[in-house]
Amino acid sequence: MAADAKDAVEFLRLANDADTQNRIEALEDLRFRFGDQWPVTIQQSRMLEARPALTINETDAFIRKIENSQRQQRPRMNPHPVGSKASIQVAKVLKGLCRHIEVNSDADNAYDLAFSFAITMGFGYFRMRTDYVREDSR
């Protein structure tokens, strides 16, 4: 294995080790949001005793309030002309192109889902891909 590959593998191992606890807690937060709020031992003892384990999820209302606020004020790309060769007209065209791409790619759904996970787990993300309609449309 080359030195660069060994360095990359070692860096990945270090990053994974450093982030493991954060990811475990994020998954616990996700389960908690969607109703898995009882510790396993208590849940099992209540099941053995045929007692109910009610879950009244009060966190969801607070999370939805923040999500709805984000939906009303979504961040958008807004090109500004900078430099001697830039013009306001070109910036307006680029802004229209950005809006067109966002609408056609259902970007609002990606933004909302990433934001929802960021609120719930502490991180959320989406991936942007460049798939072309035709090979000559590049």
N, C-alpha and C positions, 0 to 999 in steps of 0.2 A: 504494500500500500504506500502511495506517495506521501511525502511529508504534509502537503496541503490537505490531502484526504484525511490523514490522521488528525490534523488540527481541526478539521471540520467535524469529524466524528466526536472528538473530545469536547468541542464547543457545544455540540448538540446534547451530549450527555450532561454537561454542566447546566445548560439552560433547562433541560428536562428536570433535573434534580432540583433546581432552584424554584421551578414553577409547579411542582407536583402538589404541594400542599394547597396552593392557591386554586388549582383545578379541582381538587377534592372538595374544598369548601364551596366552590362555585356550583358543583353538582348537588351538594346538600341544599344550597340556596334555591336551586331550580326545583328540586323535589318539594321543598317546603312551600314554595309559591303555589304549586299545583296540588297541595293537600296532604302530602306525606309529612305530617307535622309531629307525629308521635314517635318517641324512641322505640326501637324494635322490642326491647325487653318488656316495656310497659304494654305495648300493643299485644304481644303474645300472651302476657298474663291476663289481660282483659278478655282475650278470646277464649282462653282456657276456662275462665270463670263465667263465660257467656255474658259478659258485661259490654255495653256499647263503648266505643271510642269515638266520640263526636269530634269533628273538626269544623270549627267555625273560622273560615279563612278571612281575616280582616286585612291582610296585607294586599290582597288583590285590588281592593278599592283605591288604595293609595297609589299603587303602581299604575293603574288605569288613568288616574288623574294626571300623573306626570306624562304618560304616553299621549293622552289627548292634548295636552299642552304642546307637546312636540309636534303633533300632527297639524296643529294650527299655525305653527311657526317653523316649518321645515327649512333646514339650511339648503340653499341653492347656490350653484356656481354663478358668479357674476363677473364676467370679464371686464377689465378696465383698460383703456388705452394708456400705455406707458411707453415713452421713448419718442424720438422724432419721427419715426416711420409709422407709428400707430395712429389710428383714427377712431372717432366715436362710432362711425358707421360700421367699421369692421367689428368693433366690440359688440354692437347690437346684433349683427349677423351671427357672431359666435354664441351670443346668449340665446338666440333663437334656435341654433343648432343643438345647444346643450339641452334646452327644454324639449325639443323634438326627440332626442335620444332618450331622455328620462321618461317621457310619456310612452314611447314605443317599447321600451325595455321593462316597463312596470317597475321603475326604480323606487317609487314610493313604497311599494311592498318590501323591498330590500332595506330601505332606510328604516321603516317602522319595525321590522323584525330585528335588525341589528340593535336599534335603540332599546327595544323591549328586553333583549338579552343583556344589554349593558346595564339596565336598571336592575334586573333580576340577579344576575350573576357577577356583575362587575366588569364584564367585557362582552362586546358584541362586534361583529364584523360582517362585511359582505365582500364578494369578489367581483371585480370588473373584468370582463373578457372582451376581446375584439373578434367577434365572429362576423364575417362579412356575408352579405346576401349572395353576392356572386364574386368570383375571383377577380373580375375586372373592376369591382367597385371600390378598390383600395385607392 
